[in-house]
Amino acid sequence: MPFNFTKLIQPAALSAGLMLASFGAAHAAETGIYGNWVTERIQGHKVSGKIQSTLDIAKDGNISGSGGCNRYMGGMEIKGEKIKVLPGGATLMACLPAMMKQDSQFHTALGMVTSWKISNGKLILIDSKNREILRLKRA
């Protein structure tokens, strides 16, 4: 069952860290997965141009950003082209319904991610059935 950030009551401790095989670290650095990304599509659906769901991936494995309403933080293990999103924490703000909907969809999709690739400068996050779950562009 995918991890759902929106059901968190309190932010979790963020000392998860990153466990990279040497190949995984070199491969990730070459392809540019690290940095700031803005979501274009969630499970094949274009996101609102007025609501930004972001993903910031640090080289130490920490991730953070905004789902569109709430800020979140956590960790990510990257081993080659495999990804595991680690439990984290999120704020629990109330926003406009459209923002809350995109926020929930983003966090649900992020919890389903198992691998990644870069295609035409876009970060494509993929689930265990090899389906595109999130498509992001550089911020």
Sine and cosine of phi, psi and omega as CSV:
sin_phi,cos_phi,sin_psi,cos_psi,sin_omega,cos_omega
0.00,0.00,0.75,-0.66,-0.05,-1.00
-0.93,0.37,0.54,-0.84,0.06,-1.00
-0.94,0.33,0.72,-0.69,-0.05,-1.00
-0.90,-0.44,0.96,-0.27,-0.01,-1.00
-0.87,0.50,-0.50,0.87,-0.11,-0.99
-0.94,0.34,-0.23,0.97,-0.01,-1.00
-1.00,-0.09,0.13,0.99,-0.01,-1.00
-0.96,0.26,0.62,-0.79,0.06,-1.00
-1.00,-0.10,-0.61,0.79,0.00,-1.00
-0.71,-0.70,0.50,-0.87,0.11,-0.99
-0.89,0.46,0.66,-0.75,0.01,-1.00
-1.00,0.09,0.30,-0.96,0.08,-1.00
-0.90,0.43,0.61,-0.79,-0.11,-0.99
-0.95,-0.32,0.67,0.74,-0.01,-1.00
-0.97,-0.23,0.47,0.88,-0.05,-1.00
-0.89,0.45,-0.63,0.78,-0.01,-1.00
0.96,0.28,-0.14,-0.99,-0.04,-1.00
-0.73,-0.68,0.73,-0.68,0.05,-1.00
-0.92,-0.40,0.96,-0.27,-0.04,-1.00
-0.89,-0.45,0.71,-0.70,0.23,-0.97
-0.96,0.28,0.44,-0.90,-0.05,-1.00
-0.86,0.51,-0.60,0.80,0.06,-1.00
-0.90,0.45,-0.68,0.73,-0.02,-1.00
-0.86,0.51,-0.70,0.71,0.00,-1.00
-0.90,0.43,-0.71,0.70,-0.01,-1.00
-0.90,0.43,-0.69,0.73,-0.02,-1.00
-0.90,0.44,-0.70,0.71,-0.01,-1.00
-0.90,0.44,-0.66,0.76,0.00,-1.00
-0.91,0.41,-0.64,0.77,0.00,-1.00
-0.90,0.44,-0.60,0.80,-0.10,-0.99
-1.00,-0.05,-0.12,0.99,0.12,-0.99
0.97,0.25,0.62,0.78,0.05,-1.00
-0.94,0.35,-0.47,0.88,-0.07,-1.00
-0.96,0.27,0.51,-0.86,0.05,-1.00
0.81,-0.58,-0.29,-0.96,-0.10,-1.00
-0.97,-0.24,0.77,-0.64,-0.07,-1.00
-0.79,-0.61,0.51,-0.86,0.07,-1.00
-0.85,-0.52,0.75,-0.66,-0.05,-1.00
-0.95,0.32,0.73,-0.69,0.10,-1.00
-0.97,-0.25,-0.60,0.80,-0.05,-1.00
-0.63,-0.77,0.63,-0.78,0.10,-0.99
-0.85,-0.52,0.88,-0.47,-0.03,-1.00
0.73,0.68,0.72,0.69,0.08,-1.00
1.00,0.08,-0.14,0.99,-0.04,-1.00
-0.98,-0.21,0.74,-0.67,0.03,-1.00
-0.90,0.43,0.68,-0.74,0.02,-1.00
-1.00,0.05,0.31,-0.95,0.03,-1.00
-0.90,0.44,0.68,-0.73,0.06,-1.00
-0.94,0.35,-0.27,0.96,-0.03,-1.00
-1.00,-0.04,-0.23,0.97,-0.04,-1.00
-0.87,-0.49,0.84,-0.54,-0.02,-1.00
-0.96,-0.26,0.84,-0.54,0.17,-0.99
-0.97,-0.24,0.87,-0.49,-0.13,-0.99
-0.88,-0.47,0.41,-0.91,0.05,-1.00
-0.66,-0.76,0.91,-0.42,0.06,-1.00
-0.96,-0.29,0.87,-0.50,-0.03,-1.00
-0.93,-0.36,0.91,-0.41,0.01,-1.00
-1.00,0.01,0.42,-0.91,-0.02,-1.00
-0.91,0.42,-0.34,0.94,0.04,-1.00
-1.00,0.06,0.04,1.00,0.04,-1.00
0.99,-0.10,-0.13,0.99,0.06,-1.00
-0.96,0.28,0.62,-0.78,0.10,-1.00
-0.83,-0.55,0.46,-0.89,0.06,-1.00
-0.34,-0.94,0.16,-0.99,0.04,-1.00
0.42,-0.91,-0.39,-0.92,0.02,-1.00
-0.75,-0.66,0.69,-0.72,0.08,-1.00
-0.98,0.20,-0.19,0.98,-0.07,-1.00
0.79,-0.62,-0.35,0.94,0.06,-1.00
-0.71,-0.70,-0.86,0.51,-0.08,-1.00
-0.99,-0.14,0.58,-0.81,0.11,-0.99
-0.99,0.16,0.54,-0.84,0.02,-1.00
-0.66,-0.75,0.26,-0.96,0.07,-1.00
-0.45,-0.90,0.44,-0.90,-0.01,-1.00
0.01,-1.00,-0.50,-0.86,-0.02,-1.00
-0.64,-0.77,0.23,-0.97,-0.01,-1.00
-0.55,-0.84,0.75,-0.66,0.14,-0.99
-0.99,-0.12,0.75,-0.66,0.04,-1.00
-0.84,-0.54,0.88,-0.47,0.03,-1.00
-0.79,-0.62,0.98,-0.18,-0.09,-1.00
0.90,0.43,-0.86,-0.51,0.02,-1.00
-0.98,-0.20,0.14,0.99,0.03,-1.00
-1.00,-0.09,0.61,-0.79,0.01,-1.00
-0.76,-0.65,0.62,-0.79,0.19,-0.98
-0.76,-0.65,0.87,-0.50,0.06,-1.00
-0.99,0.11,0.81,-0.59,-0.04,-1.00
-1.00,-0.03,0.46,-0.89,0.03,-1.00
-0.83,0.56,0.56,-0.83,-0.01,-1.00
-0.56,-0.83,-0.45,-0.89,-0.02,-1.00
-0.73,-0.69,0.27,-0.96,-0.01,-1.00
-0.48,-0.88,0.43,-0.90,0.13,-0.99
-0.96,0.28,0.25,-0.97,-0.03,-1.00
-0.79,-0.61,0.81,0.59,0.00,-1.00
-0.99,0.14,0.43,-0.90,0.14,-0.99
-0.99,-0.15,0.71,-0.70,-0.01,-1.00
-0.75,-0.66,-0.02,-1.00,0.08,-1.00
-0.86,0.51,0.49,-0.87,-0.06,-1.00
-0.80,0.60,-0.66,0.75,0.00,-1.00
-0.90,0.44,-0.62,0.79,0.03,-1.00
-0.93,0.38,-0.68,0.73,0.01,-1.00
-0.90,0.44,-0.64,0.77,-0.01,-1.00
-0.90,0.44,-0.75,0.66,0.00,-1.00
-0.91,0.42,-0.64,0.77,0.02,-1.00
-0.85,0.53,-0.75,0.66,0.00,-1.00
-0.90,0.44,-0.70,0.72,0.01,-1.00
-0.89,0.46,-0.67,0.75,0.00,-1.00
-0.88,0.47,-0.76,0.64,-0.05,-1.00
-0.92,0.40,-0.62,0.79,0.07,-1.00
-0.88,0.48,-0.73,0.68,-0.01,-1.00
-0.90,0.44,-0.68,0.73,-0.01,-1.00
-0.86,0.51,-0.61,0.79,0.02,-1.00
-0.94,0.35,-0.26,0.97,-0.02,-1.00
-1.00,-0.05,-0.15,0.99,-0.12,-0.99
-0.93,0.36,0.72,-0.69,0.06,-1.00
-0.79,-0.62,-0.27,0.96,0.03,-1.00
-0.42,-0.91,0.11,-0.99,-0.06,-1.00
-0.52,-0.85,0.29,-0.96,0.17,-0.99
-0.38,-0.92,0.32,-0.95,0.13,-0.99
-0.96,-0.30,0.79,-0.61,0.01,-1.00
-0.68,-0.73,0.87,-0.50,-0.02,-1.00
0.80,0.61,0.65,0.76,0.03,-1.00
0.98,0.21,0.05,1.00,0.00,-1.00
-0.97,-0.22,0.59,-0.81,0.12,-0.99
-1.00,0.01,0.87,-0.49,0.00,-1.00
-0.95,-0.31,0.87,-0.50,0.06,-1.00
-0.97,-0.24,0.73,-0.68,-0.24,-0.97
-0.84,-0.55,0.55,-0.84,0.02,-1.00
-1.00,-0.04,-0.03,-1.00,-0.07,-1.00
-0.92,0.38,-0.27,0.96,0.04,-1.00
-0.99,-0.15,0.28,0.96,0.03,-1.00
0.90,0.43,0.50,0.87,0.05,-1.00
-0.99,-0.16,0.62,-0.78,0.09,-1.00
-0.92,0.38,0.84,-0.55,-0.01,-1.00
-0.97,-0.24,-0.69,0.72,0.02,-1.00
-0.71,-0.70,0.65,-0.76,0.12,-0.99
-0.84,-0.54,0.82,-0.57,-0.09,-1.00
-0.78,-0.62,0.49,-0.87,0.10,-1.00
-0.90,-0.44,0.36,-0.93,0.05,-1.00
-0.87,0.49,0.66,-0.75,0.02,-1.00
-0.97,0.25,0.00,0.00,0.00,0.00
